[in-house]
Amino acid sequence: MTITEKILAAHADLAEVRPGQIISAKVDMIMANDMAGVIAIDEFHKIKGAKIFDPQKVVIVLDHCTPGRNIADEAFAKKVREFAIEHHTLFYEAGRGGIEHVLLPEQGLARPGQLVIGADSHTCTYGALGLFATGVGSTDTAVAWALGTVWLKVPPTMRIILNGKKRPWVSGKDIILYLLGHLGVDGARYRALEFYGETMNELSVAERLTMANMVIEAGAKNGIFAVDSQTEEYVKATSDQPYMIYRSDPDAEYVQTLEFDLEDIEPQVAFPHLPSNTKPISQVGQIVVDQVVIGSCTNGRIEDLRIAANLLKGKKIYPRVRCIVIPGSQKVYYEALKEGLIDIFIEAECVVSTPMCGPCGGGDMGTLCEGERCLSTTNRNFVGRMGHAKSEVYLASPAVAAATALCGYIAGPDQI
């Protein structure tokens, strides 16, 4: 069996599972936020006599609409806040947490061998740590709150082998954008993506989290990295709780194996209106932008902010460009303060936001008007994703984002 199949079999109390099999699996953690969580609460209340099966295995995070920009946003936050308090779940209020997919790993709530579900499509992020994690709908979230189980169809596994050394300025974001360009928007539909190769030693945990975060953009059910020494070092630094390591069997069956050489990959840019619509930076041209966003659950970790700050240090962003920097969590924000990164951003004339999802979904701030263009380190650039239907969003790494903010047009760090 593959890693994904072994984890699912263990949580379904089965000796083995096969792709396509329908199972009922025990969950180790269920995540919800102040957006989809509102609907999940309504569905939960429809279950007669329902109680939270285990409050310590339910985590609610305020990040999508918090701090609220209007009464409607605050009504969402109020509803999930009161639910969390009433049911004694794990709860992260504004100012005490951050963006959910940055927060859970750093708080030790996502560990190897677990089965984690969340009412958000980018829950797949946690697979970077060697666990099965996937997004589910609000109804499935509500039922899992009550029963502690979720139904799943076992996905077939696609093996991705990455070899070679990274070129200068190439990061995990560039690698996953390159893979999306190869796979297309549905090239991994309802498949598990299992990452291997000699390149794994070159990929930090932060880069793996970025890559796992975006496997959903190829339609994948989940993405998963085998646990190695880097994973264990990270997990032991964030939690003292036990975890389980699973390895794929030598005779594990893969529906497809794809192999890539990192020496062929340069910094990537995803053009509107799909994350898979990618081009290498050398073929982009001077596309003028109005806004740059550095942050999100994809690239809001301290490693990402360090890269951006290193390029922005001692410089000013282009006069007609606005640059929004969003640390992924309070912990990341505080570390950035201690390291002097926030000073660099402010001196470069960036806007520094409290940890939140912000512009990513066209939410609380940073929305675009008709005809405006943004280069962002977020994960989606669909039509109207960040505001007006006739605005444009381009996706790239923190290095390309910082260079773009300085130049006023989409640029690679070598152009500074």
C-alpha positions as CSV (number, residue, x, y, z in Angstrom):
1,M,0.0,0.0,0.0
2,T,1.0,3.6,-0.4
3,I,1.3,6.1,2.5
4,T,-2.2,7.4,2.0
5,E,-3.7,4.0,1.8
6,K,-1.9,2.9,5.0
7,I,-3.1,5.9,6.9
8,L,-6.7,5.4,5.7
9,A,-6.6,1.7,6.5
10,A,-5.4,2.4,10.0
11,H,-8.1,4.9,10.7
12,A,-10.8,2.7,9.3
13,D,-9.6,-0.3,11.4
14,L,-8.9,-2.3,8.2
15,A,-5.9,-4.5,7.3
16,E,-5.8,-2.9,3.9
17,V,-7.7,-0.6,1.5
18,R,-7.8,-0.3,-2.2
19,P,-8.4,2.7,-4.5
20,G,-12.1,3.3,-5.0
21,Q,-13.1,1.7,-1.7
22,I,-15.6,3.6,0.4
23,I,-14.6,3.7,4.1
24,S,-15.7,5.3,7.4
25,A,-12.6,6.6,9.1
26,K,-11.9,8.0,12.5
27,V,-10.6,11.6,12.5
28,D,-7.8,13.0,14.6
29,M,-8.6,16.7,14.0
30,I,-11.4,18.7,12.4
31,M,-10.8,22.3,11.5
32,A,-13.3,25.0,10.7
33,N,-13.1,28.7,10.2
34,D,-15.4,31.8,10.3
35,M,-16.6,31.2,6.8
36,A,-17.5,27.6,6.1
37,G,-17.8,27.0,9.8
38,V,-21.0,29.1,9.9
39,I,-22.7,26.7,7.6
40,A,-21.3,23.7,9.5
41,I,-22.8,25.0,12.7
42,D,-26.3,25.3,11.1
43,E,-26.0,21.7,9.9
44,F,-24.8,20.5,13.3
45,H,-27.8,21.9,15.0
46,K,-30.0,19.8,12.6
47,I,-28.6,16.7,14.2
48,K,-31.0,15.8,17.1
49,G,-29.2,15.6,20.4
50,A,-25.8,16.1,18.8
51,K,-22.7,16.8,21.0
52,I,-19.1,17.4,19.9
53,F,-17.5,13.9,20.0
54,D,-14.2,15.3,21.4
55,P,-13.7,19.0,22.0
56,Q,-9.9,18.6,21.9
57,K,-10.1,17.2,18.3
58,V,-12.1,20.2,17.0
59,V,-10.3,23.4,16.2
60,I,-12.0,26.6,15.1
61,V,-9.9,29.5,13.7
62,L,-11.0,33.1,13.0
63,D,-9.1,34.1,9.9
64,H,-11.3,34.6,6.8
65,C,-13.4,37.6,8.0
66,T,-11.6,38.6,11.1
67,P,-11.0,41.4,12.2
68,G,-14.4,42.1,10.7
69,R,-14.7,44.9,8.2
70,N,-18.5,45.2,8.6
71,I,-21.4,44.0,10.7
72,A,-21.9,40.9,8.5
73,D,-18.3,39.8,8.9
74,E,-18.5,40.2,12.7
75,A,-21.8,38.3,12.8
76,F,-20.0,35.3,11.2
77,A,-17.2,35.6,13.8
78,K,-19.6,36.0,16.6
79,K,-21.5,32.8,15.6
80,V,-18.5,30.5,15.4
81,R,-16.9,32.2,18.5
82,E,-20.0,31.4,20.6
83,F,-20.1,27.9,19.3
84,A,-16.5,27.2,20.1
85,I,-16.9,28.6,23.6
86,E,-20.2,26.7,24.3
87,H,-18.7,23.4,23.2
88,H,-15.2,23.9,24.7
89,T,-13.4,23.3,21.4
90,L,-9.9,24.5,20.6
91,F,-10.3,28.1,19.5
92,Y,-8.1,30.7,18.1
93,E,-9.4,34.2,18.3
94,A,-8.1,37.2,16.3
95,G,-4.8,38.2,17.9
96,R,-4.2,34.7,19.3
97,G,-3.8,32.6,16.2
98,G,-3.5,33.4,12.5
99,I,-4.3,31.8,9.2
100,E,-5.5,28.3,9.8
101,H,-3.1,26.4,7.5
102,V,-0.1,28.3,9.0
103,L,-1.4,28.0,12.5
104,L,-2.2,24.2,12.8
105,P,1.2,23.0,11.9
106,E,3.1,25.5,14.1
107,Q,0.8,24.7,17.0
108,G,1.5,20.9,16.7
109,L,-2.1,20.1,15.7
110,A,-1.0,18.4,12.5
111,R,1.4,15.4,13.0
112,P,2.6,12.5,11.0
113,G,0.2,9.6,10.6
114,Q,-2.9,11.5,11.4
115,L,-6.2,11.9,9.5
116,V,-7.2,15.6,9.5
117,I,-10.2,17.1,7.7
118,G,-11.2,20.7,7.5
119,A,-14.0,22.9,6.1
120,D,-11.6,24.5,3.7
121,S,-10.2,23.2,0.4
122,H,-6.6,24.0,1.3
123,T,-6.6,21.7,4.3
124,C,-4.4,19.5,2.1
125,T,-1.5,21.7,3.3
126,Y,-0.8,19.4,6.3
127,G,0.2,16.5,4.1
128,A,3.6,18.1,4.0
129,L,4.1,16.5,7.5
130,G,3.3,12.9,6.4
131,L,-0.4,12.8,7.3
132,F,-3.6,12.5,5.3
133,A,-5.4,15.8,5.2
134,T,-8.2,16.9,2.9
135,G,-10.9,19.5,2.7
136,V,-14.6,18.5,3.1
137,G,-17.9,20.3,2.9
138,S,-19.7,21.9,5.8
139,T,-22.2,19.0,6.1
140,D,-19.4,16.4,6.4
141,T,-17.7,18.7,9.0
142,A,-20.8,18.9,11.1
143,V,-21.3,15.1,11.0
144,A,-17.7,14.5,11.9
145,W,-18.1,16.9,14.9
146,A,-20.9,14.7,16.1
147,L,-19.5,11.2,15.3
148,G,-15.8,11.6,15.1
149,T,-15.8,9.8,11.7
150,V,-15.9,10.8,8.0
151,W,-16.7,8.8,4.9
152,L,-14.1,8.8,2.2
153,K,-13.4,7.1,-1.1
154,V,-9.8,5.9,-1.1
155,P,-8.0,7.8,-3.9
156,P,-5.5,6.2,-6.3
157,T,-2.0,7.5,-5.8
158,M,0.2,9.4,-8.3
159,R,3.9,9.4,-7.5
160,I,5.8,12.6,-8.2
161,I,9.6,12.2,-8.3
162,L,11.7,15.4,-8.1
163,N,15.4,15.1,-8.9
164,G,18.3,17.6,-9.4
165,K,19.2,20.8,-7.7
166,K,17.2,24.0,-7.5
167,R,18.3,26.9,-9.6
168,P,18.8,30.3,-8.0
169,W,15.7,31.9,-6.5
170,V,13.6,28.7,-7.2
171,S,11.4,27.7,-4.3
172,G,8.7,25.3,-3.4
173,K,6.1,27.8,-4.9
174,D,7.9,27.7,-8.2
175,I,8.0,23.9,-8.2
176,I,4.3,23.5,-7.5
177,L,3.4,26.1,-10.1
178,Y,5.5,24.3,-12.6
179,L,3.8,21.0,-11.7
180,L,0.4,22.6,-12.1
181,G,1.4,23.9,-15.5
182,H,2.2,20.3,-16.4
183,L,-0.8,18.6,-14.8
184,G,-3.5,21.2,-15.6
185,V,-6.4,22.0,-13.5
186,D,-7.7,18.5,-13.3
187,G,-4.7,16.4,-14.1
188,A,-4.7,14.9,-10.6
189,R,-8.4,14.8,-10.0
190,Y,-9.3,12.8,-6.9
191,R,-5.8,11.4,-6.6
192,A,-3.3,11.4,-3.8
193,L,0.0,13.0,-4.8
194,E,3.0,11.4,-3.1
195,F,6.3,13.3,-3.4
196,Y,9.7,11.6,-3.6
197,G,13.2,12.2,-5.1
198,E,16.7,13.3,-4.3
199,T,15.5,16.9,-4.2
200,M,13.6,16.3,-0.9
201,N,16.7,17.1,1.1
202,E,16.7,20.5,-0.5
203,L,13.1,21.3,0.3
204,S,12.5,22.9,3.7
205,V,9.3,22.1,5.6
206,A,8.0,25.5,4.7
207,E,8.4,24.8,1.0
208,R,6.7,21.4,1.4
209,L,3.8,23.1,3.1
210,T,3.5,25.5,0.2
211,M,3.5,22.6,-2.3
212,A,1.0,20.5,-0.4
213,N,-1.2,23.6,0.0
214,M,-1.6,23.8,-3.8
215,V,-2.2,20.2,-4.9
216,I,-5.9,20.9,-4.8
217,E,-5.3,23.3,-7.8
218,A,-4.7,20.1,-9.9
219,G,-7.8,18.5,-8.4
220,A,-5.9,16.2,-6.0
221,K,-7.6,14.7,-3.0
222,N,-4.5,15.2,-0.9
223,G,-0.7,15.6,-1.2
224,I,1.8,13.8,1.0
225,F,5.5,13.9,1.7
226,A,7.3,10.9,3.3
227,V,8.6,11.8,6.8
228,D,12.3,12.5,7.0
229,S,14.7,14.0,9.5
230,Q,13.5,17.6,8.6
231,T,9.9,16.6,9.3
232,E,10.7,15.0,12.7
233,E,12.8,18.0,13.7
234,Y,9.9,20.3,12.9
235,V,7.2,18.2,14.6
236,K,9.2,17.7,17.8
237,A,9.7,21.4,18.0
238,T,6.0,22.1,17.8
239,S,4.5,19.2,19.9
240,D,5.3,16.7,22.5
241,Q,2.5,14.4,21.4
242,P,3.1,11.0,19.8
243,Y,2.9,10.5,16.1
244,M,3.1,7.6,13.6
245,I,5.3,7.3,10.6
246,Y,4.0,5.4,7.5
247,R,6.1,4.3,4.5
248,S,4.9,3.1,1.1
249,D,5.5,-0.6,0.5
250,P,8.1,-1.5,-2.2
251,D,5.4,-3.0,-4.3
252,A,2.9,-0.2,-3.7
253,E,0.7,0.5,-6.8
254,Y,0.7,3.9,-8.4
255,V,-1.8,5.0,-11.0
256,Q,0.9,7.1,-12.6
257,T,4.6,8.1,-12.0
258,L,5.9,11.5,-13.2
259,E,9.5,12.5,-12.9
260,F,10.9,16.1,-13.1
261,D,14.4,17.6,-13.1
262,L,14.5,20.8,-11.0
263,E,17.3,22.1,-13.1
264,D,14.7,22.6,-15.8
265,I,12.6,24.9,-13.5
266,E,13.1,28.6,-13.2
267,P,10.9,31.0,-11.2
268,Q,7.3,30.7,-12.4
269,V,4.3,33.0,-12.8
270,A,0.7,31.8,-13.1
271,F,-1.3,34.1,-15.4
272,P,-5.0,34.7,-15.1
273,H,-7.3,33.0,-14.6
274,L,-5.9,29.6,-13.4
275,P,-3.0,28.5,-11.2
276,S,-2.1,26.1,-14.0
277,N,-1.7,28.8,-16.6
278,T,2.0,29.2,-15.9
279,K,5.0,30.7,-17.6
280,P,8.7,30.9,-16.6
281,I,9.8,34.3,-15.6
282,S,12.0,34.6,-18.6
283,Q,8.9,34.5,-20.8
284,V,6.6,36.9,-18.8
285,G,7.6,40.3,-20.2
286,Q,7.1,43.6,-18.4
287,I,3.5,43.3,-17.1
288,V,2.7,46.4,-15.1
289,V,0.9,45.8,-11.7
290,D,-1.0,48.0,-9.3
291,Q,-0.7,45.8,-6.2
292,V,1.5,43.1,-4.7
293,V,0.5,40.7,-1.9
294,I,3.1,38.8,0.1
295,G,1.5,36.3,2.6
296,S,-1.4,33.9,2.8
297,C,-1.7,30.2,3.9
298,T,0.6,29.4,0.9
299,N,3.5,31.8,1.6
300,G,3.0,33.6,4.9
301,R,5.6,31.7,6.9
302,I,8.7,33.3,8.4
303,E,10.9,31.8,5.7
304,D,8.8,33.6,3.1
305,L,9.0,36.9,4.8
306,R,12.7,36.6,5.2
307,I,13.1,36.1,1.4
308,A,10.9,39.1,0.7
309,A,12.7,41.3,3.3
310,N,16.1,40.4,2.0
311,L,15.2,41.8,-1.4
312,L,13.4,44.9,-0.1
313,K,16.0,45.9,2.5
314,G,17.2,49.4,2.0
315,K,14.8,50.0,-1.0
316,K,11.4,51.6,-1.7
317,I,8.6,49.9,-3.6
318,Y,7.7,51.5,-6.9
319,P,5.8,54.7,-6.3
320,R,2.4,53.8,-7.9
321,V,2.4,50.2,-6.5
322,R,0.9,49.3,-3.2
323,C,2.4,46.2,-1.4
324,I,0.5,44.4,1.3
325,V,2.5,42.0,3.6
326,I,0.5,39.6,5.7
327,P,2.4,37.4,8.3
328,G,0.7,34.0,8.5
329,S,0.2,33.9,12.2
330,Q,0.8,35.9,15.4
331,K,3.9,33.8,16.0
332,V,5.3,34.6,12.5
333,Y,4.4,38.3,13.0
334,Y,6.3,38.4,16.4
335,E,9.3,36.6,15.0
336,A,9.4,39.0,12.1
337,L,9.3,41.9,14.6
338,K,12.2,40.4,16.5
339,E,14.2,39.8,13.4
340,G,13.7,43.4,12.1
341,L,11.7,42.3,9.1
342,I,8.7,44.5,9.9
343,D,11.0,47.5,10.0
344,I,12.3,46.6,6.5
345,F,8.7,46.3,5.2
346,I,7.7,49.6,6.7
347,E,10.8,51.4,5.5
348,A,10.1,50.0,2.0
349,E,6.6,51.6,2.3
350,C,4.7,48.4,2.5
351,V,1.4,47.9,4.3
352,V,1.8,45.3,7.1
353,S,-1.4,43.6,8.1
354,T,-2.5,41.6,11.1
355,P,-2.5,37.8,10.3
356,M,-5.6,37.1,8.2
357,C,-6.7,35.8,4.8
358,G,-7.2,39.3,3.6
359,P,-7.1,39.9,-0.2
360,C,-6.8,36.2,-1.1
361,G,-10.6,35.7,-1.5
362,G,-11.5,39.3,-2.2
363,G,-12.4,39.7,1.4
364,D,-11.6,42.2,4.1
365,M,-9.1,44.4,2.3
366,G,-6.8,44.7,-0.7
367,T,-9.7,44.1,-3.2
368,L,-9.1,45.1,-6.8
369,C,-11.1,47.5,-9.0
370,E,-12.0,47.0,-12.7
371,G,-8.8,46.9,-14.8
372,E,-6.4,46.6,-11.8
373,R,-3.7,43.9,-11.7
374,C,-2.1,42.2,-8.7
375,L,0.9,39.9,-8.3
376,S,0.3,37.7,-5.3
377,T,1.9,34.8,-3.4
378,T,-1.6,33.4,-2.7
379,N,-2.9,30.2,-4.3
380,R,-5.8,31.1,-6.6
381,N,-6.3,33.6,-9.4
382,F,-9.8,32.8,-10.7
383,V,-12.0,35.4,-12.3
384,G,-13.0,37.9,-9.7
385,R,-11.0,36.1,-7.0
386,M,-9.6,39.3,-5.5
387,G,-12.3,41.8,-6.5
388,H,-13.8,43.0,-9.8
389,A,-14.4,40.4,-12.5
390,K,-12.3,42.5,-14.9
391,S,-9.3,42.6,-12.6
392,E,-6.3,40.2,-12.9
393,V,-4.3,38.2,-10.4
394,Y,-0.9,36.6,-11.1
395,L,0.6,34.1,-8.8
396,A,4.3,33.8,-7.9
397,S,6.8,33.2,-5.1
398,P,7.8,35.8,-2.4
399,A,11.0,36.5,-4.3
400,V,9.2,37.4,-7.5
401,A,6.6,39.3,-5.5
402,A,9.3,41.5,-3.8
403,A,11.1,42.1,-7.1
404,T,7.7,43.0,-8.7
405,A,6.9,45.5,-5.9
406,L,10.3,47.2,-6.5
407,C,10.1,47.3,-10.3
408,G,6.4,48.1,-10.8
409,Y,6.1,45.3,-13.3
410,I,6.4,41.5,-12.9
411,A,10.1,40.8,-12.5
412,G,12.4,38.2,-11.2
413,P,14.9,38.9,-8.3
414,D,17.8,38.9,-10.8
415,Q,16.3,42.1,-12.3
416,I,16.7,44.2,-9.2
